[in-house]
Amino acid sequence: ASAAPQLSTAFSDHMVLQRDRPIRVWGTADRGEKLTVRFDGECVTTNADKKTGRWLVTLGARPASSEPKTLVVEGGADSGRTTVGDVLVGDVWLVTGQSNMEMTFRWGVVDGDLVQANASRYPLIRAMKSNWTYRTAPQAEPNLRYRWYLPAQANVAETSAIGWMFA
């Protein structure tokens, strides 16, 4: 039996895909395996690379939508499927910079406790945090230590305050 196809670590439950742009989806599978990717009524097939097992598909652009959808990647009969749920299509913003961008509500932001207490009132805001590391060459895969998450008082405390207020 084969292993289920894997999505890049950039894909997880509660994620947001950029609106109005073609959507690239990638991952790994058994070398040469035929894969089917389904999202929002669209179905695209591809084969994993015969040497590396890497694969990539491009789905059509979509308008913003607050309706949660499911992203499914299916391999051959023996390998199963990988599913990502509660996916929205909207604006994706990358917040990067020095400590002012990394500053969380726990750093003593004015009214930070109030923002945290009301975070669950904004279920369409999603967040994800990545490692910051210095690299001298492009990386084949993002080095992510967190998954996408929904706003809630417990996890907004570790979210970029500027990123949250911008969203």
DSSP file with accessible surface (Angstrom, degrees, kcal/mol):
  #  RESIDUE AA STRUCTURE BP1 BP2  ACC     N-H-->O    O-->H-N    N-H-->O    O-->H-N    TCO  KAPPA ALPHA  PHI   PSI    X-CA   Y-CA   Z-CA
    1    1 A A              0   0  132      0, 0.0     2,-0.2     0, 0.0    78,-0.1   0.000 360.0 360.0 360.0 148.6    0.0    0.0    0.0
    2    2 A S        -     0   0   52     76,-0.2     2,-0.2     1,-0.1    73,-0.1  -0.582 360.0-105.0 -96.8 161.3    1.1    3.6   -0.7
    3    3 A A        -     0   0   65     -2,-0.2    27,-0.3     1,-0.1     3,-0.1  -0.497  43.9 -94.4 -81.1 154.0    1.0    6.5    1.6
    4    4 A A        -     0   0   32     -2,-0.2    76,-0.2     1,-0.1    77,-0.1  -0.366  51.0 -94.7 -63.9 146.1   -1.6    9.2    1.2
    5    5 A P        -     0   0    0      0, 0.0     2,-0.4     0, 0.0    24,-0.2  -0.340  43.2-135.5 -60.5 145.9   -0.4   12.2   -0.9
    6    6 A Q  E     -A   28   0A 102     22,-3.3    22,-2.0    -3,-0.1     2,-0.2  -0.871   7.1-144.5-110.0 139.9    0.9   15.0    1.2
    7    7 A L  E     -A   27   0A  23     -2,-0.4    20,-0.3    20,-0.2    18,-0.0  -0.650  37.3 -90.0 -91.3 155.7    0.3   18.7    0.9
    8    8 A S    >   -     0   0    4     18,-2.4     3,-2.0    -2,-0.2    -1,-0.1  -0.219  40.1-109.3 -54.5 154.8    2.9   21.4    1.6
    9    9 A T  T 3  S+     0   0   55      1,-0.3    -1,-0.1   133,-0.2    18,-0.0   0.637 114.0  77.0 -66.1 -10.2    2.9   22.6    5.2
   10   10 A A  T 3  S+     0   0   23    137,-0.1     2,-0.5   132,-0.0    -1,-0.3   0.682  85.6  74.1 -70.9 -14.7    1.5   25.9    3.9
   11   11 A F    <   +     0   0    7     -3,-2.0     2,-0.3    15,-0.1    -4,-0.1  -0.873  59.9 134.0-106.3 125.0   -1.9   24.1    3.6
   12   12 A S    >   -     0   0    8     -2,-0.5     3,-1.3    73,-0.1    72,-0.1  -0.975  59.0 -64.0-157.1 167.0   -3.9   23.3    6.7
   13   13 A D  T 3  S+     0   0   78     -2,-0.3    73,-0.2     1,-0.2   135,-0.2  -0.186 117.4  25.6 -50.3 146.6   -7.5   23.5    8.1
   14   14 A H  T 3  S+     0   0   55     71,-2.0    -1,-0.2     1,-0.2   135,-0.2   0.548  90.4 147.0  74.4  12.8   -8.8   27.1    8.5
   15   15 A M    <   -     0   0    7     -3,-1.3    73,-2.4    70,-0.4     2,-0.4  -0.231  42.3-135.6 -76.8 166.8   -6.5   28.5    5.8
   16   16 A V  E     -c   88   0B  17     71,-0.2     2,-0.4    73,-0.0    73,-0.2  -0.989  10.8-153.1-122.0 132.4   -7.3   31.4    3.4
   17   17 A L  E     -c   89   0B  13     71,-2.7    73,-2.6    -2,-0.4     2,-0.1  -0.855  34.3 -98.3-102.4 141.9   -6.4   31.2   -0.3
   18   18 A Q  E >   -c   90   0B  67     -2,-0.4     3,-0.7    71,-0.2    44,-0.3  -0.362  40.3-128.9 -64.7 129.3   -5.8   34.5   -2.1
   19   19 A R  T 3  S+     0   0   85     71,-2.7    73,-0.1     1,-0.2    -1,-0.1  -0.302  81.7  18.3 -73.6 158.4   -8.8   35.7   -4.1
   20   20 A D  T 3  S+     0   0   83     42,-3.5    -1,-0.2     1,-0.1    41,-0.1   0.668 105.5  93.5  58.6  21.3   -8.8   36.7   -7.7
   21   21 A R  S <  S-     0   0  161     -3,-0.7    41,-0.4    41,-0.3    -1,-0.1  -0.989  88.0 -92.2-136.9 147.8   -5.5   34.9   -8.5
   22   22 A P        -     0   0   86      0, 0.0     2,-0.6     0, 0.0    38,-0.2  -0.306  45.1-127.5 -56.1 143.2   -4.8   31.4   -9.8
   23   23 A I  E     - B   0  59A   8     36,-2.3    36,-3.6    37,-0.1     2,-0.5  -0.878  17.9-156.4-103.8 116.8   -4.4   29.0   -6.8
   24   24 A R  E     - B   0  58A 147     -2,-0.6     2,-0.4    34,-0.2    34,-0.2  -0.806  11.1-175.4 -93.7 131.1   -1.3   26.9   -6.8
   25   25 A V  E     + B   0  57A   1     32,-2.6    32,-2.7    -2,-0.5     2,-0.3  -0.989  11.6 165.5-126.5 132.8   -1.5   23.7   -4.7
   26   26 A W  E     + B   0  56A  82     -2,-0.4   -18,-2.4    30,-0.2     2,-0.3  -0.943   8.4 125.5-146.4 165.0    1.6   21.5   -4.2
   27   27 A G  E     -AB   7  55A   5     28,-1.7    28,-2.2    -2,-0.3     2,-0.3  -0.929  47.5 -73.7 178.1-152.8    3.0   18.6   -2.2
   28   28 A T  E     +AB   6  54A  65    -22,-2.0   -22,-3.3    -2,-0.3     2,-0.3  -0.924  38.3 159.4-133.3 158.3    4.6   15.2   -2.4
   29   29 A A        -     0   0   18     24,-1.6     3,-0.1    -2,-0.3   -25,-0.1  -0.895  54.9 -49.4-157.4-178.1    3.3   11.7   -3.2
   30   30 A D  S >  S-     0   0   61    -27,-0.3     3,-2.3    -2,-0.3    18,-0.3  -0.382  79.1 -85.1 -60.9 142.9    4.7    8.4   -4.4
   31   31 A R  T 3  S+     0   0  180      1,-0.3    19,-0.3    20,-0.1    18,-0.1  -0.272 111.7   3.2 -56.1 128.6    6.9    8.9   -7.4
   32   32 A G  T 3  S+     0   0   31     17,-0.7    -1,-0.3    16,-0.5    18,-0.1   0.395  92.0 153.4  78.0  -1.3    4.9    8.9  -10.6
   33   33 A E    <   -     0   0   20     -3,-2.3    15,-2.8    16,-0.2     2,-0.4  -0.314  46.3-122.8 -65.6 138.9    1.6    8.6   -8.8
   34   34 A K  E     -D   47   0B 129     13,-0.2     2,-0.3    11,-0.0    13,-0.3  -0.685  35.0-168.5 -80.2 133.1   -1.5   10.0  -10.5
   35   35 A L  E     -D   46   0B   0     11,-3.5    11,-2.2    -2,-0.4     2,-0.4  -0.928  17.2-156.0-126.8 149.8   -3.3   12.6   -8.3
   36   36 A T  E     -DE  45  74B  25     38,-2.6    38,-3.0    -2,-0.3     2,-0.5  -0.994   8.5-163.3-124.5 128.0   -6.6   14.4   -8.3
   37   37 A V  E     -DE  44  73B   0      7,-3.3     7,-2.6    -2,-0.4     2,-0.4  -0.956   8.5-171.3-113.2 127.8   -7.0   17.7   -6.6
   38   38 A R  E     +DE  43  72B 105     34,-2.9    34,-2.5    -2,-0.5     2,-0.3  -0.968  14.2 154.9-122.5 134.7  -10.6   19.0   -5.9
   39   39 A F  E >   -DE  42  71B   2      3,-2.2     3,-2.3    -2,-0.4    32,-0.1  -0.904  67.8 -16.7-158.1 126.7  -11.7   22.4   -4.6
   40   40 A D  T 3  S-     0   0   75     30,-0.6     3,-0.1    -2,-0.3    31,-0.1   0.857 128.4 -44.9  51.7  45.1  -14.9   24.3   -5.0
   41   41 A G  T 3  S+     0   0   90      1,-0.3     2,-0.4     0, 0.0    -1,-0.3   0.393 114.2 114.7  83.8  -4.0  -16.3   22.3   -7.8
   42   42 A E  E <   -D   39   0B  57     -3,-2.3    -3,-2.2    18,-0.1     2,-0.4  -0.811  44.9-166.9-102.1 142.9  -13.0   22.2   -9.8
   43   43 A C  E     +D   38   0B  71     -2,-0.4     2,-0.4    -5,-0.2    -5,-0.2  -0.992   8.0 177.0-132.1 123.4  -11.1   19.0  -10.4
   44   44 A V  E     -D   37   0B  35     -7,-2.6    -7,-3.3    -2,-0.4     2,-0.3  -0.983  11.0-157.0-128.0 137.7   -7.5   18.9  -11.7
   45   45 A T  E     +D   36   0B  79     -2,-0.4     2,-0.3    -9,-0.2    -9,-0.2  -0.842  19.6 155.2-113.5 153.7   -5.3   15.8  -12.2
   46   46 A T  E     -D   35   0B  40    -11,-2.2   -11,-3.5    -2,-0.3     2,-0.4  -0.939  35.2-115.2-157.4 173.8   -1.5   15.5  -12.4
   47   47 A N  E     -D   34   0B  98     -2,-0.3   -13,-0.2   -13,-0.3     9,-0.2  -0.970  30.0-116.8-119.2 139.2    1.3   13.0  -11.8
   48   48 A A        -     0   0    2    -15,-2.8   -16,-0.5    -2,-0.4     7,-0.2  -0.421  49.5 -85.9 -66.4 147.5    3.9   13.3   -9.2
   49   49 A D     >  -     0   0   76      5,-2.9     4,-1.5     1,-0.1   -17,-0.7  -0.284  33.0-132.7 -55.8 138.6    7.4   13.7  -10.5
   50   50 A K  T  4 S+     0   0  176    -19,-0.3    -1,-0.1     1,-0.2   -19,-0.1   0.722 101.9  34.9 -70.0 -21.6    8.9   10.3  -11.3
   51   51 A K  T  4 S+     0   0  177      3,-0.1    -1,-0.2   -20,-0.0   -20,-0.1   0.825 132.8  20.4 -98.7 -41.0   12.2   11.1   -9.5
   52   52 A T  T  4 S-     0   0   83      2,-0.2    -2,-0.2   -22,-0.1     3,-0.1   0.645  86.3-129.9-106.0 -21.7   11.2   13.4   -6.6
   53   53 A G     <  +     0   0    1     -4,-1.5   -24,-1.6     1,-0.3     2,-0.1   0.437  60.1 140.2  81.4  -0.3    7.5   12.7   -6.0
   54   54 A R  E     -B   28   0A 146    -26,-0.2    -5,-2.9    -6,-0.1     2,-0.3  -0.470  27.9-177.2 -76.3 149.2    6.8   16.4   -6.0
   55   55 A W  E     -B   27   0A  11    -28,-2.2   -28,-1.7    -7,-0.2     2,-0.3  -0.959  11.5-172.3-144.4 159.4    3.7   17.7   -7.7
   56   56 A L  E     -B   26   0A  71     -2,-0.3     2,-0.3   -30,-0.2   -30,-0.2  -0.973   2.6-179.0-152.8 135.3    2.0   21.0   -8.4
   57   57 A V  E     -B   25   0A   8    -32,-2.7   -32,-2.6    -2,-0.3     2,-0.5  -0.950  17.8-142.0-130.7 157.5   -1.4   22.0   -9.8
   58   58 A T  E     -B   24   0A  71     -2,-0.3     2,-0.2   -34,-0.2   -34,-0.2  -0.982  15.5-162.5-121.2 121.3   -2.9   25.4  -10.6
   59   59 A L  E     -B   23   0A   2    -36,-3.6   -36,-2.3    -2,-0.5     3,-0.1  -0.649  32.7 -89.5 -95.7 159.0   -6.6   25.9   -9.9
   60   60 A G        -     0   0   30     -2,-0.2   -39,-0.1   -38,-0.2    -1,-0.1  -0.203  47.8 -93.5 -66.8 155.6   -8.6   28.7  -11.4
   61   61 A A        -     0   0   55    -41,-0.1    -1,-0.1   -39,-0.1   -42,-0.1  -0.340  43.2-163.6 -65.4 150.7   -8.9   32.1   -9.7
   62   62 A R        -     0   0   23    -41,-0.4   -42,-3.5   -44,-0.3   -41,-0.3  -0.980  18.6-114.0-136.1 150.9  -11.9   32.7   -7.4
   63   63 A P        -     0   0   92      0, 0.0    26,-0.1     0, 0.0   -42,-0.0  -0.334  53.8 -75.6 -75.6 166.2  -13.6   35.7   -5.9
   64   64 A A        -     0   0   59     24,-0.1     2,-0.3    -2,-0.1    26,-0.2  -0.292  56.9-179.8 -59.5 143.0  -13.6   36.2   -2.1
   65   65 A S  E     - F   0  89B  38     24,-2.9    24,-1.4    -3,-0.1    -3,-0.0  -0.969  32.4-160.5-150.5 133.2  -16.0   33.9   -0.3
   66   66 A S  E     +     0   0B  80     -2,-0.3    -1,-0.1    22,-0.1    24,-0.1   0.378  67.1 106.9 -91.1   3.8  -16.9   33.5    3.4
   67   67 A E  E    S-     0   0B 123     22,-0.1    22,-0.1     1,-0.0    20,-0.0  -0.733  75.8-124.4 -85.1 117.6  -18.3   30.1    2.6
   68   68 A P  E     -     0   0B  72      0, 0.0     2,-0.3     0, 0.0    20,-0.2  -0.349  33.8-174.1 -62.9 140.2  -16.0   27.4    4.0
   69   69 A K  E     - F   0  87B  23     18,-2.1    18,-2.8    16,-0.0     2,-0.4  -0.800  19.6-120.4-129.1 171.4  -14.8   24.9    1.4
   70   70 A T  E     -     0   0B  74     -2,-0.3   -30,-0.6    15,-0.2     2,-0.5  -0.948  11.4-152.7-120.2 135.4  -12.8   21.7    1.4
   71   71 A L  E     -EF  39  84B   0     13,-2.9    13,-2.8    -2,-0.4     2,-0.4  -0.932  19.6-172.5-104.5 125.8   -9.6   21.0   -0.5
   72   72 A V  E     -EF  38  83B  18    -34,-2.5   -34,-2.9    -2,-0.5     2,-0.5  -0.979  14.6-169.9-126.5 133.4   -9.0   17.3   -1.3
   73   73 A V  E     -EF  37  82B   0      9,-2.7     9,-2.7    -2,-0.4     2,-0.4  -0.990  13.7-171.2-119.8 120.8   -6.0   15.5   -2.8
   74   74 A E  E     -EF  36  81B  43    -38,-3.0   -38,-2.6    -2,-0.5     7,-0.2  -0.933   3.4-169.7-116.2 137.4   -6.6   11.9   -3.8
   75   75 A G        -     0   0   18      5,-2.6   -40,-0.1    -2,-0.4     5,-0.1  -0.181  44.6 -47.3-101.0-160.1   -4.0    9.5   -4.9
   76   76 A G  S >> S-     0   0   36     -2,-0.1     3,-1.5     1,-0.1     4,-1.0  -0.010  71.0 -83.0 -64.6 177.2   -4.3    6.0   -6.5
   77   77 A A  T 34 S+     0   0  109      1,-0.3     3,-0.1     2,-0.2    -1,-0.1   0.808 128.9  42.9 -55.8 -33.9   -6.6    3.3   -5.1
   78   78 A D  T 34 S+     0   0  120      1,-0.2    -1,-0.3     2,-0.1   -76,-0.2   0.580 107.4  59.6 -89.9 -10.1   -4.1    2.2   -2.5
   79   79 A S  T <4 S-     0   0    6     -3,-1.5    -2,-0.2     1,-0.2    -1,-0.2   0.662  83.3-155.5-100.9 -17.4   -2.9    5.6   -1.3
   80   80 A G     <  -     0   0   42     -4,-1.0    -5,-2.6   -76,-0.2     2,-0.3  -0.374  23.4 -65.2  84.1-155.6   -6.0    7.4    0.0
   81   81 A R  E     - F   0  74B 138     -7,-0.2     2,-0.4   -77,-0.1    -7,-0.2  -0.939  21.4-143.4-140.7 157.8   -6.7   11.1    0.4
   82   82 A T  E     - F   0  73B  28     -9,-2.7    -9,-2.7    -2,-0.3     2,-0.4  -0.987  24.3-165.4-122.2 131.3   -5.6   14.2    2.2
   83   83 A T  E     - F   0  72B  69     -2,-0.4     2,-0.5   -11,-0.2   -11,-0.2  -0.957  14.3-168.3-125.2 136.8   -8.2   16.7    3.2
   84   84 A V  E     - F   0  71B   7    -13,-2.8   -13,-2.9    -2,-0.4     3,-0.2  -0.993  21.6-164.1-120.5 122.8   -8.0   20.3    4.3
   85   85 A G  E     +     0   0B  17     -2,-0.5   -71,-2.0   -15,-0.2   -70,-0.4  -0.576  56.5  32.0-108.3 168.5  -11.3   21.7    5.7
   86   86 A D  E    S+     0   0B  43    -73,-0.2     2,-0.5     1,-0.2    -1,-0.2   0.907  73.4 169.0  57.5  47.3  -12.8   25.1    6.5
   87   87 A V  E     - F   0  69B   0    -18,-2.8   -18,-2.1    -3,-0.2     2,-0.3  -0.787  14.1-166.3 -94.4 129.7  -10.9   26.9    3.7
   88   88 A L  E     -c   16   0B   8    -73,-2.4   -71,-2.7    -2,-0.5     2,-0.5  -0.746  15.3-137.2-108.5 161.5  -11.9   30.4    2.8
   89   89 A V  E     +cF  17  65B   6    -24,-1.4   -24,-2.9    -2,-0.3     2,-0.2  -0.985  55.4  97.1-117.4 125.1  -11.0   32.5   -0.3
   90   90 A G  E    S-c   18   0B  12    -73,-2.6   -71,-2.7    -2,-0.5     2,-0.4  -0.838  73.5 -26.6-171.0-150.4  -10.1   36.1    0.5
   91   91 A D        -     0   0   76     -2,-0.2     2,-0.5   -73,-0.2   -73,-0.1  -0.755  47.1-160.9 -91.6 132.0   -7.2   38.4    1.0
   92   92 A V        -     0   0   48     -2,-0.4     2,-0.4   -73,-0.1   -74,-0.0  -0.960   9.3-170.0-112.5 124.5   -3.9   37.0    2.4
   93   93 A W        -     0   0  156     -2,-0.5     2,-0.6    70,-0.0    74,-0.0  -0.954  13.2-148.8-118.0 133.8   -1.5   39.5    3.9
   94   94 A L        -     0   0  157     -2,-0.4     2,-0.6     2,-0.0    -2,-0.0  -0.890  10.9-161.3 -99.9 123.9    2.1   38.7    4.9
   95   95 A V        +     0   0   61     -2,-0.6     2,-0.3     6,-0.0    65,-0.1  -0.929  25.9 153.9-107.4 116.2    3.3   40.7    7.9
   96   96 A T        +     0   0  119     -2,-0.6     2,-0.3     6,-0.0    -2,-0.0  -0.967  12.7  85.5-142.9 155.0    7.0   40.8    8.1
   97   97 A G  S    S-     0   0   55     -2,-0.3    -2,-0.0     3,-0.0     2,-0.0  -0.993  71.8 -33.1 153.8-153.0    9.7   43.1    9.5
   98   98 A Q  S >> S-     0   0  161     -2,-0.3     3,-1.8     3,-0.1     4,-1.2   0.007  86.9 -59.4 -88.0-160.9   11.5   43.7   12.7
   99   99 A S  H 3> S+     0   0   74      1,-0.3     4,-1.9     2,-0.2    -1,-0.0   0.759 127.6  67.2 -59.2 -27.1   10.2   43.4   16.2
  100  100 A N  H 34 S+     0   0   93      1,-0.2    62,-0.3     2,-0.2    -1,-0.3   0.847 106.3  42.5 -64.1 -29.7    7.4   46.0   15.7
  101  101 A M  H <4 S+     0   0   57     -3,-1.8    62,-0.4     1,-0.2    -1,-0.2   0.784 115.6  49.0 -83.4 -27.4    5.7   43.5   13.3
  102  102 A E  H  < S+     0   0   71     -4,-1.2    -2,-0.2    58,-0.1    -1,-0.2   0.691  81.7 120.8 -83.4 -18.0    6.4   40.5   15.5
  103  103 A M     <  -     0   0   60     -4,-1.9    58,-3.2    -5,-0.2    59,-0.5  -0.207  49.0-158.2 -54.9 125.6    5.0   42.3   18.7
  104  104 A T  B >   -G  160   0C   3     56,-0.3     3,-1.7    57,-0.1     5,-0.3  -0.474  33.3-100.1 -98.3 173.9    2.1   40.3   20.1
  105  105 A F  G >> S+     0   0    6     54,-0.7     3,-1.2    51,-0.6     4,-0.8   0.772 119.2  67.8 -65.6 -23.2   -0.7   41.4   22.4
  106  106 A R  G 34 S+     0   0  158     51,-1.3    -1,-0.3     1,-0.3    52,-0.1   0.620  81.9  76.5 -71.3 -11.5    1.2   39.8   25.3
  107  107 A W  G <4 S-     0   0  139     -3,-1.7    -1,-0.3    50,-0.2    -2,-0.1   0.345 124.3 -89.4 -82.3   6.6    3.9   42.5   24.9
  108  108 A G  T <4  -     0   0   65     -3,-1.2    -2,-0.2     1,-0.2    -3,-0.1   0.811  59.0-179.2  93.7  33.2    1.6   45.0   26.6
  109  109 A V    ><  -     0   0   40     -4,-0.8     3,-2.5    -5,-0.3     4,-0.3  -0.417  41.5 -97.5 -64.8 136.8   -0.3   46.5   23.6
  110  110 A V  T 3  S+     0   0  124      1,-0.3    -1,-0.1     2,-0.1    -2,-0.0  -0.356 109.1   0.8 -57.3 129.4   -2.8   49.2   24.8
  111  111 A D  T 3> S+     0   0  112      1,-0.1     4,-2.1    -3,-0.1    -1,-0.3   0.666  90.2 139.5  61.9  19.3   -6.2   47.6   25.1
  112  112 A G  H <>  +     0   0    3     -3,-2.5     4,-2.6     1,-0.2     5,-0.2   0.883  67.3  55.1 -59.8 -36.7   -4.7   44.2   24.1
  113  113 A D  H  > S+     0   0  131     -4,-0.3     4,-2.3     1,-0.2    -1,-0.2   0.901 107.7  49.5 -64.7 -37.9   -6.8   42.4   26.7
  114  114 A L  H  > S+     0   0  102      2,-0.2     4,-1.4     1,-0.2    -1,-0.2   0.920 110.6  49.7 -66.4 -43.1  -10.0   43.8   25.2
  115  115 A V  H  < S+     0   0   30     -4,-2.1     4,-0.4     1,-0.2     3,-0.4   0.943 112.2  48.2 -61.0 -45.8   -8.9   42.8   21.6
  116  116 A Q  H >< S+     0   0   18     -4,-2.6     3,-1.1     1,-0.2     4,-0.3   0.908 108.2  54.2 -61.4 -42.3   -8.2   39.3   22.8
  117  117 A A  H 3< S+     0   0   51     -4,-2.3    -1,-0.2     1,-0.3     3,-0.2   0.803 115.1  40.3 -63.7 -28.4  -11.5   39.0   24.6
  118  118 A N  T >< S+     0   0   48     -4,-1.4     3,-1.9    -3,-0.4    -1,-0.3   0.329  82.8 106.6-102.1   6.6  -13.4   39.9   21.5
  119  119 A A  G X  S+     0   0    0     -3,-1.1     3,-2.0    -4,-0.4    -1,-0.2   0.862  70.8  61.9 -57.3 -39.4  -11.3   38.0   19.0
  120  120 A S  G 3  S+     0   0   81     -4,-0.3    -1,-0.3     1,-0.3    -2,-0.1   0.625  86.3  76.2 -68.7  -6.7  -13.9   35.3   18.4
  121  121 A R  G <  S+     0   0  166     -3,-1.9    -1,-0.3     1,-0.2    -2,-0.2   0.526  90.8  59.5 -76.1  -4.8  -16.3   37.9   17.1
  122  122 A Y    X   +     0   0  114     -3,-2.0     3,-1.7    -4,-0.1    -1,-0.2  -0.558  59.4 161.0-124.1  68.3  -14.2   37.9   13.8
  123  123 A P  T 3  S+     0   0   78      0, 0.0    -1,-0.1     0, 0.0    -2,-0.1   0.654  70.8  63.2 -69.5 -11.9  -14.4   34.3   12.5
  124  124 A L  T 3  S+     0   0  100     -3,-0.1     2,-0.5    26,-0.1   -36,-0.0   0.579  83.2  89.8 -88.9  -8.4  -13.4   35.3    9.0
  125  125 A I    <   -     0   0   31     -3,-1.7     2,-0.3    26,-0.0    -3,-0.1  -0.765  58.8-179.4 -84.9 128.9  -10.0   36.4   10.2
  126  126 A R        -     0   0   32     -2,-0.5     2,-0.3    24,-0.2    24,-0.2  -0.911   5.5-164.3-124.9 155.5   -7.5   33.6   10.1
  127  127 A A  B     -H  149   0D  17     22,-1.9    22,-2.6    -2,-0.3     2,-0.3  -0.945  11.5-178.0-139.9 160.3   -3.8   33.6   11.1
  128  128 A M        -     0   0   63     -2,-0.3     2,-0.4    20,-0.2    20,-0.1  -0.964  12.5-152.6-156.0 141.0   -0.7   31.6   10.7
  129  129 A K        -     0   0   45     -2,-0.3    17,-0.9    18,-0.3    16,-0.4  -0.950  10.4-163.9-120.0 142.2    2.8   32.1   12.0
  130  130 A S        -     0   0   60     -2,-0.4    14,-0.2    14,-0.2     2,-0.1  -0.791  28.3 -96.4-119.5 163.7    6.0   30.9   10.5
  131  131 A N        -     0   0   41     12,-1.4     2,-0.6    -2,-0.3    12,-0.2  -0.454  31.8-136.9 -68.6 149.5    9.5   30.5   11.7
  132  132 A W        +     0   0  154     -2,-0.1     2,-0.3     2,-0.0    -1,-0.0  -0.958  38.5 152.6-111.0 120.0   11.9   33.3   11.0
  133  133 A T        -     0   0   71     -2,-0.6     2,-0.5     2,-0.0    10,-0.1  -0.985  43.9-114.9-141.2 151.9   15.3   32.0    9.8
  134  134 A Y        +     0   0  204     -2,-0.3     2,-0.4     2,-0.0    -2,-0.0  -0.759  35.1 179.9 -90.0 130.9   18.0   33.4    7.7
  135  135 A R        -     0   0  132     -2,-0.5     4,-0.1     1,-0.1    -2,-0.0  -0.979  26.0-159.4-129.6 145.5   18.6   31.6    4.4
  136  136 A T  S    S+     0   0  158     -2,-0.4    -1,-0.1     1,-0.1    -2,-0.0   0.477  81.9  37.6-101.0  -2.8   21.1   32.3    1.7
  137  137 A A  S    S-     0   0   54      0, 0.0    -1,-0.1     0, 0.0     0, 0.0  -0.980  96.9 -87.3-143.4 153.0   19.3   30.3   -0.9
  138  138 A P        -     0   0  131      0, 0.0     2,-0.4     0, 0.0    -2,-0.1  -0.277  43.9-131.6 -58.3 146.7   15.6   29.7   -1.8
  139  139 A Q        -     0   0  105      1,-0.1    -4,-0.0    -4,-0.1     4,-0.0  -0.805   4.4-140.7-104.2 145.2   14.0   26.8    0.0
  140  140 A A  S    S+     0   0   65     -2,-0.4    -1,-0.1     1,-0.2     0, 0.0   0.785  90.6  25.0 -72.4 -26.5   11.9   24.1   -1.6
  141  141 A E  S    S-     0   0   72   -133,-0.0    -1,-0.2  -132,-0.0     2,-0.0  -1.000  88.1-108.9-141.7 137.6    9.4   24.0    1.2
  142  142 A P        -     0   0   48      0, 0.0     2,-1.1     0, 0.0  -133,-0.2  -0.370  26.3-130.4 -65.8 146.9    8.4   26.6    3.8
  143  143 A N        +     0   0   77    -12,-0.2   -12,-1.4   -10,-0.1     2,-0.5  -0.760  39.6 172.3 -98.4  86.1    9.6   26.0    7.3
  144  144 A L        -     0   0   34     -2,-1.1   -14,-0.2   -14,-0.2     3,-0.0  -0.842  24.7-180.0-104.6 131.8    6.3   26.5    9.2
  145  145 A R  S    S+     0   0  122     -2,-0.5     2,-0.3   -16,-0.4   -15,-0.1   0.546  70.6  51.0-101.5 -13.1    5.9   25.7   12.9
  146  146 A Y  S    S-     0   0   91    -17,-0.9     2,-0.2  -137,-0.0   -15,-0.1  -0.866  71.2-137.7-119.8 160.5    2.3   26.7   13.2
  147  147 A R        -     0   0  127     -2,-0.3   -18,-0.3     1,-0.1  -137,-0.1  -0.655  44.1 -79.5-104.6 166.7   -0.9   25.8   11.3
  148  148 A W        -     0   0   33     -2,-0.2     2,-0.3  -135,-0.2   -20,-0.2  -0.383  58.4-169.3 -60.1 146.3   -3.6   28.2   10.2
  149  149 A Y  B     -H  127   0D  37    -22,-2.6   -22,-1.9  -135,-0.2  -135,-0.0  -0.968  22.3-114.5-143.1 158.6   -5.9   29.0   13.2
  150  150 A L        -     0   0   64     -2,-0.3     2,-0.2   -24,-0.2   -24,-0.2  -0.576  45.7 -94.3 -85.5 152.5   -9.2   30.6   14.0
  151  151 A P        +     0   0   12      0, 0.0     2,-0.3     0, 0.0    -1,-0.1  -0.464  58.9 147.4 -70.3 133.4   -9.3   33.7   16.2
  152  152 A A    >>  -     0   0   38     -2,-0.2     4,-2.2     1,-0.1     3,-0.7  -0.954  59.2-104.8-158.2 154.9   -9.9   32.9   19.9
  153  153 A Q  H 3> S+     0   0  114     -2,-0.3     4,-0.9     1,-0.2   -36,-0.1   0.887 116.4  54.7 -53.1 -40.2   -8.7   34.7   23.0
  154  154 A A  H 34 S+     0   0   83      1,-0.2    -1,-0.2     2,-0.2     4,-0.2   0.859 117.1  32.2 -66.9 -36.4   -6.2   32.0   23.8
  155  155 A N  H X4 S+     0   0   52     -3,-0.7     3,-0.9     1,-0.2    -1,-0.2   0.664 104.5  69.0-101.7 -13.3   -4.3   32.1   20.5
  156  156 A V  H >< S+     0   0    0     -4,-2.2     3,-2.2     1,-0.2   -51,-0.6   0.815  85.7  74.4 -71.1 -23.3   -4.6   35.8   19.5
  157  157 A A  T 3< S+     0   0    1     -4,-0.9   -51,-1.3    -5,-0.3   -52,-0.3   0.812 100.7  42.1 -58.2 -28.1   -2.3   36.5   22.4
  158  158 A E  T <  S+     0   0   69     -3,-0.9    -1,-0.3    -4,-0.2     2,-0.3   0.275  95.7 104.3-103.1  11.0    0.6   35.2   20.3
  159  159 A T  S <  S-     0   0   12     -3,-2.2   -54,-0.7     1,-0.1     2,-0.2  -0.642  87.8 -91.0 -91.6 148.7   -0.5   36.8   17.0
  160  160 A S  B  >  -G  104   0C  26     -2,-0.3     4,-2.6   -56,-0.2   -56,-0.3  -0.394  32.6-148.0 -56.1 121.4    1.1   39.9   15.5
  161  161 A A  H  > S+     0   0    5    -58,-3.2     4,-2.6     2,-0.2     5,-0.2   0.919  98.1  47.5 -62.7 -43.0   -0.8   42.8   17.0
  162  162 A I  H  > S+     0   0   71    -59,-0.5     4,-2.5   -62,-0.3     5,-0.2   0.933 112.5  49.8 -64.6 -42.9   -0.2   45.0   13.9
  163  163 A G  H  > S+     0   0   14    -62,-0.4     4,-2.4     1,-0.2    -2,-0.2   0.923 112.2  47.8 -60.1 -44.6   -1.3   42.1   11.7
  164  164 A W  H  < S+     0   0   20     -4,-2.6    -2,-0.2     2,-0.2    -1,-0.2   0.942 113.0  46.6 -63.1 -47.7   -4.4   41.5   13.7
  165  165 A M  H  < S+     0   0  123     -4,-2.6    -1,-0.2     1,-0.2    -2,-0.2   0.883 111.8  52.3 -66.5 -35.5   -5.5   45.1   13.7
  166  166 A F  H  <        0   0  127     -4,-2.5    -1,-0.2    -5,-0.2    -2,-0.2   0.935 360.0 360.0 -63.2 -44.8   -4.8   45.4   10.0
  167  167 A A     <        0   0   72     -4,-2.4    -2,-0.2    -5,-0.2    -1,-0.2   0.901 360.0 360.0 -63.7 360.0   -7.0   42.4    9.3
